[in-house]
Amino acid sequence: MTPYTTEKSRPILIVEDNRDLLDCLRMLLEIEGFNIVTAENAREALGWLADKGQEPGLIFLDMNMPEMDGLEFIKSKEASK
C-alpha cells in the first residue's frame, strides 16, 4: 500500500459546526505538521476562500450544517470559479 502524501504548504480547510470535532481534527492534523484553517459554517468557509483566493490542499466538509449545508457549499464554491 502506498502512503498518501500531500503538499503540506497548502492549507487544509475544515468546515465543521461541531466545535469539539473541529478542534479534534485540527489538533490531529497540526500534530502531523499540516497547516490548518477552520470554519464553523459554510458561509465562513466561502468567505475565507474568497478573501484568500487560494485553493486549500484538502477540504474536510460537514455535509449537515444549519444555514448552508455541504452540498450548497459545493454548489456555491463551484459557481464562484
Buried (B, 14 or more C-beta within 10 A) or exposed (E): EEEEEEEEEBBBBBBBBEEEEBEEBBEEBEEEEBEBBBBBBBBBBBEBBEEEEEEBBBBBBBEEBEEBBBEBBBEBBEEEE
